[in-house]
Amino acid sequence: MEQFGGQLNIAVFETCALIAAGMKALFSKQSQYHIIFFNRRDEFMQMQTHVPFHGVIFSLSGSREHRRECLQLFSEIASLQPNLKRIVMVNGTDEAKLITQLSQTIINGVVNKDSPVTRFYDELSALLNDSSRTSEANANHWYISNSPRLLSPTERIILRYLTDGYSVSQIASCLERNIKTIRAHKFNAMLKLGVNNDAGLLDAADILRYRNNFL
């Protein structure tokens, strides 16, 4: 029931016309898939009530708001259609780390848009085909459900304080910890989220806070 004229329907969220054109060209080689592009979440949610889909590919633009939209959509899909494949296209390895840490639900795969075209296409096809045979070079895109580097409860609490404007010394006082311990937790959170400055950390913390009961 996922087919359109014998093809599997794949929803693609892509705001860049150039990338969308490239994906159309790539998937023209695959007769088994029918690609449908969307700009808005509500358009897809309305269509999926009467058109069956095999998977959803969300291409991130790099903005905080777009990551929020992606996570919200994937949460809704996980609740309504848990078997629907969910794949994210990211802008580099740092964003891959960030989105997998922020996701509240399982993501079936992450593909780097900076990858060479052949590798990008092979990885995306493997994820859609649910192939269990991947090369060592592609292994970093399959760690999502097995990664042990999740934010600890203390790291999440510290991020919440940071978004409220607390300084490291103030957080140490509130949690009755020394400043070095708080700095260590903050540094570990930055490593896990793939950010290298306070601005990036606050962006991630803001997205976590937006998801309400996650923190």
DOLO-60135 format. One record per residue (C-alpha): residue number from 1; residue in one letter; x, y, z. Coordinates in nm, 3 decimals. Layout:
BEGIN
resi,resn,c1,c2,c3
NUM,A,X,Y,Z
...
***
This chain:
BEGIN
resi,resn,c1,c2,c3
1,M,0.000,0.000,0.000
2,E,0.305,0.227,-0.020
3,Q,0.312,0.231,-0.399
4,F,0.229,0.482,-0.667
5,G,0.196,0.306,-1.002
6,G,0.424,0.028,-0.878
7,Q,0.668,0.273,-0.714
8,L,0.735,0.343,-0.346
9,N,0.646,0.697,-0.241
10,I,0.925,0.900,-0.076
11,A,0.848,1.240,0.076
12,V,1.137,1.487,0.050
13,F,1.159,1.818,0.238
14,E,1.408,2.035,0.050
15,T,1.412,2.416,0.038
16,C,1.701,2.445,-0.208
17,A,1.586,2.420,-0.571
18,L,1.935,2.316,-0.687
19,I,1.956,2.023,-0.444
20,A,1.599,1.923,-0.530
21,A,1.689,1.912,-0.899
22,G,1.995,1.703,-0.819
23,M,1.789,1.455,-0.619
24,K,1.538,1.425,-0.902
25,A,1.822,1.342,-1.139
26,L,1.973,1.087,-0.898
27,F,1.646,0.909,-0.831
28,S,1.551,0.900,-1.197
29,K,1.789,0.601,-1.206
30,Q,1.578,0.421,-0.946
31,S,1.248,0.313,-1.100
32,Q,1.124,0.175,-0.766
33,Y,1.087,0.519,-0.604
34,H,0.844,0.804,-0.666
35,I,0.977,1.128,-0.512
36,I,0.728,1.388,-0.387
37,F,0.870,1.722,-0.269
38,F,0.723,1.927,0.014
39,N,0.797,2.273,0.152
40,R,0.566,2.261,0.452
41,R,0.495,2.001,0.718
42,D,0.117,2.050,0.702
43,E,0.115,1.968,0.329
44,F,0.275,1.632,0.394
45,M,0.061,1.553,0.700
46,Q,-0.252,1.617,0.494
47,M,-0.137,1.405,0.199
48,Q,-0.019,1.111,0.410
49,T,-0.376,1.057,0.531
50,H,-0.471,0.923,0.188
51,V,-0.138,0.860,0.012
52,P,0.089,0.587,0.158
53,F,0.461,0.665,0.196
54,H,0.764,0.440,0.230
55,G,0.990,0.705,0.382
56,V,1.058,1.071,0.458
57,I,1.382,1.252,0.380
58,F,1.430,1.587,0.553
59,S,1.709,1.809,0.420
60,L,1.828,2.057,0.683
61,S,1.906,2.414,0.581
62,G,2.138,2.469,0.877
63,S,1.904,2.693,1.075
64,R,1.780,2.631,1.429
65,E,1.418,2.672,1.318
66,H,1.457,2.412,1.043
67,R,1.602,2.161,1.291
68,R,1.304,2.223,1.518
69,E,1.065,2.160,1.228
70,C,1.246,1.838,1.139
71,L,1.235,1.705,1.496
72,Q,0.868,1.797,1.534
73,L,0.777,1.623,1.208
74,F,0.974,1.308,1.296
75,S,0.811,1.293,1.640
76,E,0.467,1.310,1.480
77,I,0.559,1.045,1.223
78,A,0.700,0.815,1.491
79,S,0.370,0.838,1.674
80,L,0.140,0.798,1.372
81,Q,0.347,0.574,1.143
82,P,0.638,0.419,1.335
83,N,0.741,0.197,1.041
84,L,0.791,0.492,0.807
85,K,1.161,0.542,0.733
86,R,1.301,0.872,0.864
87,I,1.622,1.003,0.708
88,V,1.797,1.337,0.760
89,M,2.028,1.514,0.516
90,V,2.278,1.729,0.707
91,N,2.539,1.995,0.634
92,G,2.851,1.828,0.771
93,T,2.943,1.592,1.054
94,D,2.887,1.851,1.328
95,E,2.522,1.888,1.232
96,A,2.494,1.508,1.213
97,K,2.609,1.483,1.577
98,L,2.376,1.763,1.681
99,I,2.058,1.631,1.520
100,T,2.108,1.274,1.645
101,Q,2.159,1.403,1.999
102,L,1.852,1.626,1.982
103,S,1.618,1.369,1.832
104,Q,1.368,1.221,2.073
105,T,1.284,0.938,1.832
106,I,1.490,0.691,1.630
107,I,1.627,0.825,1.301
108,N,1.688,0.555,1.042
109,G,1.982,0.735,0.890
110,V,2.182,1.053,0.847
111,V,2.342,1.145,0.515
112,N,2.598,1.421,0.470
113,K,2.522,1.658,0.182
114,D,2.893,1.742,0.167
115,S,2.974,1.385,0.058
116,P,3.075,1.311,-0.303
117,V,2.770,1.253,-0.523
118,T,2.832,0.879,-0.569
119,R,2.875,0.817,-0.198
120,F,2.576,1.036,-0.112
121,Y,2.353,0.843,-0.353
122,D,2.480,0.501,-0.238
123,E,2.420,0.584,0.128
124,L,2.073,0.723,0.066
125,S,1.978,0.421,-0.146
126,A,2.110,0.180,0.119
127,L,1.904,0.351,0.388
128,L,1.586,0.345,0.178
129,N,1.647,-0.018,0.084
130,D,1.708,-0.100,0.452
131,S,2.033,-0.270,0.358
132,S,2.221,-0.418,0.651
133,R,2.545,-0.442,0.457
134,T,2.741,-0.119,0.478
135,S,3.107,-0.048,0.430
136,E,3.345,0.075,0.698
137,A,3.352,0.414,0.524
138,N,2.976,0.450,0.567
139,A,2.957,0.319,0.922
140,N,2.945,0.666,1.077
141,H,2.596,0.715,0.930
142,W,2.460,0.404,1.101
143,Y,2.548,0.480,1.461
144,I,2.229,0.668,1.538
145,S,2.042,0.400,1.733
146,N,2.359,0.259,1.892
147,S,2.546,0.570,2.002
148,P,2.635,0.564,2.374
149,R,2.725,0.933,2.377
150,L,2.391,1.067,2.493
151,L,2.363,1.376,2.707
152,S,2.362,1.289,3.075
153,P,2.085,1.419,3.306
154,T,2.336,1.662,3.463
155,E,2.442,1.792,3.121
156,R,2.078,1.854,3.030
157,I,2.018,2.042,3.356
158,I,2.323,2.259,3.291
159,L,2.198,2.339,2.940
160,R,1.864,2.443,3.087
161,Y,2.037,2.680,3.329
162,L,2.249,2.823,3.046
163,T,1.939,2.905,2.839
164,D,1.800,3.085,3.144
165,G,2.107,3.310,3.148
166,Y,2.295,3.157,3.440
167,S,2.674,3.178,3.445
168,V,2.895,2.876,3.517
169,S,2.961,3.000,3.871
170,Q,2.588,3.052,3.934
171,I,2.510,2.702,3.804
172,A,2.779,2.558,4.032
173,S,2.615,2.732,4.326
174,C,2.265,2.610,4.235
175,L,2.379,2.249,4.190
176,E,2.622,2.264,4.484
177,R,2.912,2.159,4.264
178,N,3.249,2.320,4.209
179,I,3.307,2.534,3.901
180,K,3.554,2.289,3.746
181,T,3.291,2.013,3.751
182,I,3.034,2.233,3.581
183,R,3.288,2.338,3.318
184,A,3.373,1.972,3.255
185,H,3.005,1.883,3.205
186,K,2.962,2.180,2.974
187,F,3.267,2.076,2.770
188,N,3.140,1.718,2.743
189,A,2.801,1.843,2.623
190,M,2.971,2.051,2.354
191,L,3.168,1.748,2.234
192,K,2.859,1.528,2.219
193,L,2.656,1.792,2.035
194,G,2.935,1.869,1.789
195,V,2.951,2.241,1.872
196,N,3.267,2.438,1.948
197,N,3.142,2.761,2.104
198,D,2.885,2.894,2.348
199,A,2.658,3.022,2.071
200,G,2.628,2.675,1.919
201,L,2.568,2.523,2.261
202,L,2.289,2.772,2.336
203,D,2.127,2.700,1.998
204,A,2.118,2.330,2.083
205,A,1.991,2.399,2.434
206,D,1.716,2.620,2.295
207,I,1.596,2.340,2.064
208,L,1.597,2.094,2.354
209,R,1.396,2.338,2.564
210,Y,1.151,2.392,2.278
211,R,1.070,2.022,2.287
212,N,0.919,2.075,2.632
213,N,0.962,1.771,2.854
214,F,1.293,1.653,2.710
215,L,1.509,1.849,2.953
***
